[in-house]
């Protein structure tokens, strides 16, 4: 199926914690157009794609989106590691910290948790591809 190498394709090396920025970056992980939704979108839509090559392409893109999740999680982890109580309070990170400490948990920047309503899979190749382009900010 997949061969997993225990390294990031693009290593993340953030030296200075910044919980305020982490709250915004977290939306790219589990927000409405985040990487979790993107990976599930492509990996779900591949099953009703009528063309083998495009089915493979959707699988490849969905797999790549999973790798993006790993990079975003590494960024958030590094932005929130070793926080002091003063940093947590002054940054507005307190509500997140109360529920999750510094664990990586998928949510939008506004605190709304990820759910499957973030993506669509209709079973019609054209409809699904338009949805994919809309989520990626592309135009037809």
C-alpha positions in Angstrom: 0.0 0.0 0.0 2.3 2.8 1.2 5.9 2.9 2.3 6.3 5.3 5.2 9.6 6.9 5.9 9.9 8.4 9.4 10.8 11.9 8.3 9.0 14.9 7.0 9.4 15.7 3.3 9.9 19.3 4.3 11.4 19.4 7.8 9.9 21.9 10.2 12.2 23.6 12.7 10.5 26.4 14.6 12.6 27.7 17.5 10.2 30.2 19.1 6.8 29.2 20.4 3.9 31.3 19.4 0.5 30.0 20.5 -1.4 32.9 18.8 0.0 31.8 15.4 -0.6 28.2 16.2 -4.4 28.9 16.6 -4.5 30.2 13.0 -2.3 27.4 11.6 -4.5 24.8 13.3 -7.3 25.8 10.9 -5.2 24.5 8.0 -5.1 21.1 9.8 -8.8 20.7 10.7 -10.6 23.8 9.4 -13.2 23.9 6.7 -10.6 23.9 3.9 -7.9 22.1 5.9 -5.8 19.1 5.2 -8.1 16.5 6.9 -11.0 17.5 4.7 -8.9 17.6 1.6 -7.5 14.1 2.2 -11.0 12.6 3.0 -12.4 14.4 -0.1 -10.0 12.9 -2.5 -9.8 9.4 -0.9 -13.6 9.2 -0.7 -14.3 10.5 -4.2 -11.9 8.0 -5.8 -14.3 5.1 -5.4 -16.9 6.5 -7.8 -14.4 7.9 -10.3 -15.2 5.9 -13.5 -11.7 6.3 -15.0 -8.7 4.2 -13.7 -6.0 6.9 -14.2 -8.1 9.6 -12.5 -8.9 7.2 -9.7 -5.2 6.7 -9.2 -4.7 10.5 -9.3 -7.3 11.0 -6.6 -5.6 8.4 -4.5 -2.2 10.1 -5.0 -3.6 13.5 -4.1 -5.4 12.2 -1.0 -2.2 10.6 0.2 -0.3 13.8 -0.4 -2.9 15.7 1.7 -2.2 13.2 4.5 1.4 14.2 4.4 0.4 17.9 4.6 -1.5 17.0 7.8 1.8 15.7 9.3 3.6 18.9 8.4 0.9 21.2 9.8 0.8 19.1 13.0 4.6 19.5 13.4 4.2 23.2 12.9 1.5 23.5 15.6 3.4 21.2 18.0 6.5 23.4 17.7 4.6 26.6 18.0 3.0 25.4 21.3 5.7 23.4 23.0 7.0 24.5 26.4 4.5 27.3 26.8 4.4 29.2 30.1 1.1 30.0 31.8 1.7 33.7 30.9 2.1 32.9 27.2 -1.1 30.7 27.2 -3.1 33.5 28.9 -1.8 36.5 26.9 -2.1 34.8 23.5 -5.8 33.7 23.9 -4.7 30.1 23.7 -6.4 29.3 27.1 -9.7 27.9 25.8 -7.9 25.5 23.5 -5.4 24.6 26.2 -8.1 23.8 28.8 -9.6 21.1 26.5 -6.5 19.8 24.7 -3.4 21.1 26.5 -0.9 21.3 23.6 -2.2 18.1 21.8 -3.0 18.4 18.1 -6.7 18.4 17.7 -8.5 19.3 14.4 -10.5 22.5 14.6 -10.9 25.7 12.7 -9.3 28.9 13.9 -12.7 29.9 15.5 -12.7 26.7 17.6 -15.2 24.8 15.5 -14.2 21.1 15.5 -13.6 19.2 12.2 -16.5 17.1 11.0 -17.4 15.3 7.8 -19.6 18.2 6.7 -16.3 19.9 5.7 -16.2 18.0 2.4 -18.5 16.5 -0.2 -18.5 13.3 -2.3 -21.5 13.1 -4.7 -20.6 10.2 -6.9 -20.6 12.3 -10.1 -17.1 12.8 -11.4 -17.7 16.4 -12.7 -19.5 17.5 -9.6 -16.8 16.1 -7.4 -14.0 17.7 -9.4 -15.7 21.1 -9.2 -16.0 20.6 -5.4 -12.3 19.8 -5.3 -11.3 22.9 -7.3 -13.5 25.1 -5.1 -12.0 23.8 -1.9 -8.5 24.4 -3.3 -9.5 27.9 -4.3 -9.1 27.2 -8.1 -11.5 28.4 -10.8 -12.8 26.3 -13.7 
